[in-house]
Amino acid sequence: MSALQLVLKQRPALLRALCCGGTSEPFECVLDLLLSRGILVWEDYQSVQIPTRPLTSNVRDLLDLVYTKGEEACSLLLAAVGQVLPEAQKADLSFGKFSSMILDSRGPSTRSIQTLLADRPALVQNCREHIDGALEVLLETGCLSTKDCDEIQLPVYTPSQQVRRLLDQVAFKGEHAVQTLLQYLDQVQVTSGASQKKEKQLSAECLQYQKKLQSSILAQSHFLSTYGGTGRFSLDDIYTDGLLELAQDCGKSPVTLSLEDVLGLVGTLNEEADTVLISGKAGSGKSTLLQRLHLLWARGTFLTDILLVFPFSCRKLNTERRKLSLKELLFLHCCWPDCGQDQIFQFILDHPNLVLFTFDGLDEFKHSFSDEERHCCPTQPASVHMLLFNLLQGSLMKGVRKVVTSRTWAVGPALMRYLRKEVLLKGFSPRGIECFVRKHHNDPSMADRVLESLQSNTALLGLCHVPVLCWIVSKCSKELLDCDKGSPQTITDVYLMILQHFFHRQNLQVQGTLRAGWLKEHFDTVMHLGQLALEGLETSCYVFSGADLQRSKVTQKDVSMGFLIVSEGFTDASNCNCYEFLHITLQCFFAALYIVLSDSIDKSTILKLFQSSCKQESSLRKVCLKHCLESSLENRTLTGETPNLQITAKFVSGLLSHHHRDFLLQSCVPQTFEWKTKQVTKCLSKGIQKHFKSIPKPVEGEKKSMHAMPGFMWLIKCIYEMQESSIAKGAVAKLEVEHLKLTYCNIGPVECTALAYVLQHLRTPVGFQLDYNSVGDVGVEQLLPCLHTCHSLYLRNNNISDEGVRKIVERGIHCDNFKKIALFNNRLTDVSTQYFAHLLKTKQNFLSLRLGNNSITSEGAEQLAEGLRNSQSLQYLGLWGNEIEDKGAEALANALQDSTTLLWLSLVDNGVGNAGARALAELVKKTRTLEELWLSKNRIGRDGVDCLIHALKMNSSIKSVWLRGNNLSPEDVEELTKQESRLTF
Ligand SMILES: Nc1ncnc2c1ncn2[C@@H]1O[C@H](COP(=O)(O)OP(=O)(O)OP(=O)(O)O)[C@@H](O)[C@H]1O
């Protein structure tokens, strides 16, 4: 194949390869080589290297330009790309015979400017360490102004980029400037031989450092903290893939990602940015995913194009109070090089595309992100938050790839602007749950029993989509199997189970059994850990020193219970171990226990906790206000991370539920317990009412609709944790809306359970819009208790399969109010249509069925037709984007001929041809109700349309027939439009 053909054919792959590193370095190196070979002249270069444009636009222009220059230019482009890109990045490309072309320079030239171009690649490489000197000389000789020099040295540029700017600027100034520069470089003897020797030496040092970094990361990422003490499982043994999706809607069904895609091109929103955010709920597995990424890189099996990975924990960065330079940050916090620190650091600065930084738990970082203070200099010390924020923005070390994890909602719009993309970690899929439980239990029969127990308790199964809860449930399999059927139901139940499990383990060692009054028996431990946990949450502190432990009276015995683990990489002032809770949600649980059980707690604590949790934005005002609780100012709220305060408040609600009352009353004063319960009830009722009051009045002619604000789902979940139906009833008793909109709210099965618990008490039925969430089949089952209060159910993009449909239909046929369903973009097949046919036959008030973008074929359409024949109510039928073809269209058209209710029918994009159109024309002749018929994007030709026109002459109800994108010539369209004005092409 010729070079021209190779470039044309591989245009998308070339574009991807030159842009996917997130840095313009490879592209600029290719430009250097093409300039040096004279393929590009100076004007060409300026037209394709426009720094203010996205990299992709520049690359596209280069490909166009080179293509127009012909075969030789294309062959040199291929050779240059082959020379510049690392192996992994060019794996998809074929270079033909051009891979072996040697790209040397054009040889000596009489004019300095030509030398500058011909030697450009070598100059870029060799001049990096002499920029300061060169600028000084050029300034002294008047070749460059101070402004020119400042622009060249902008810290956002890497040293290589600075040299290129210098070369461009000097070429622009003319022959004299070029001569001055070349003479200076000659003087400092920047010979390519010497420089290459240095590079070799450098790589040896870097490789040695890489080895050290890899072995340190291997050691750190081998075990999960939740399994740390047991030594039973390595990450390899237990790691189970979670569901990863792009956070932003790309108009299609949610894109499921693999670990590789996190740093790949897919889903890129901002090509100039280098930071990828992985967000998810508490315990959804963000840290674990990062740990997996580190482990695989350290083994050399993943991200092989990355030479150095620097893993940071925001929890650890919180403890850094000094001002640090970037170099100190990297080497002190990650791994110290044994030799050649300066050279290694220089290498990092020069090769940002070979480096990855990861930051785990940005939500735990004490400072909220701000881009107001710029810090661009890699050698100048600055506070940790300045370094972190400037790294994330790309003003410091542009081109280094960054992966950040954070809880959902904790990242504000200020940071969003600097994100390359956001990836959502949605926890385990149903298969993931099974896989995890099997990995956790060596004994397959035990795994079977746990899974069986989960199947019989779908609320608990729903909870297990969150990996940390799946871990607890698996760990507490004995307690779970000993429980009565139906229990546990709430997250609080699950956490009480893990408490019981740990104390049980301890008692077994001491006396063999755990008595019913286990909480009373371990009351002191619970209170000590509870105080430590609460004080930590108030100050966003998750790592505790010996002094912190002492202040909360935590004893060695308390530590030995296993809820606290040694924090890796931390020591306190006296060089002793620091501790953290097994998982942060466990810290929240202990804090909640302390709030509920303590007699001495400030009376306003509960109020403050709920007020702070309501304030979503308070996570943006992170200030250390430990004194807040002690303050006498009444209107102060609790500080700390809003997500963690919300989790704590949820646990407080759960602990104060009737369900746990008798058990907890063994360990606290009844009056205070009652008082606290009343207070929480009041907070929740007030909170939800305030929420409803904020619903704007409907625009005239529109339904009264409520779009859930942040905090709504949290309130609903607190009410569910309390398991008090009177609160649920009271909460929605006065709600008068016709439509409840909860799109893009990250709603999974857990949230569905809570929603149904509350919404089943609605007095008037609502339209319930849950589009673009992760409801799934398990979530659908959880929603069933509120189906009777729902007139319309919108579940677009929710990963629902035929099994979910079976459940909805089974319940739906008994719910009088239930009249509409929209299931666009799910995983439905022809199996679903059997269920819908049954629904249509049985439920004679059902109005609307929208099943677009699923996998329904002609067989499914035939089954649906059976139901339609018997329906005396259906008005809207949407099958856009399925595969029903002519046979399916014929079946539907026949079945609908006698319908006296159908108003709207869409068969867009279904492969329908003339035969289908002929059958639909018969429907058009007979129907007296149909108003709109959508047939765009099919294969209907002239014959089919003629039939439709003929039928329309006998029909007065139809207002429009849409036929865009069918098999018609422009002449046909022109003529047919004249014949029938109701046709739209
Ligand atoms: N992919 C996974 N495979 C196996 N176990 C997992 C996985 N993800 C999470 N877990 C289990 O859940 C626990 C909590 O996960 P992790 O700490 O990664 O969650 P997180 O999303 O970082 O939570 P947070 O936001 O609260 O910090 C892990 O310690 C582990 O026991």
The ligand as a Gaussian input file, in Angstrom:
#p B3LYP/6-31G(d) Opt

LIG

0 1
 N      -13.423000      -4.175000      43.135000
 C      -13.447000      -4.697000      44.364000
 N      -13.207000      -6.009000      44.545000
 C      -13.263000      -6.548000      45.777000
 N      -13.547000      -5.852000      46.893000
 C      -13.802000      -4.549000      46.784000
 C      -13.762000      -3.906000      45.516000
 N      -14.060000      -2.616000      45.698000
 C      -14.259000      -2.445000      47.016000
 N      -14.116000      -3.598000      47.678000
 C      -14.311000      -3.803000      49.124000
 O      -14.938000      -2.660000      49.662000
 C      -14.068000      -1.973000      50.571000
 C      -14.232000      -0.493000      50.400000
 O      -13.808000      -0.091000      49.122000
 P      -13.034000       1.277000      48.855000
 O      -12.323000       1.733000      50.072000
 O      -12.242000       1.078000      47.611000
 O      -14.243000       2.250000      48.577000
 P      -14.200000       3.816000      48.278000
 O      -15.129000       4.030000      47.128000
 O      -12.799000       4.282000      48.106000
 O      -14.846000       4.390000      49.615000
 P      -14.777000       5.875000      50.252000
 O      -15.345000       6.838000      49.264000
 O      -15.658000       5.778000      51.445000
 O      -13.365000       6.118000      50.584000
 C      -12.687000      -2.484000      50.225000
 O      -11.815000      -2.402000      51.333000
 C      -12.975000      -3.924000      49.830000
 O      -13.129000      -4.736000      50.966000

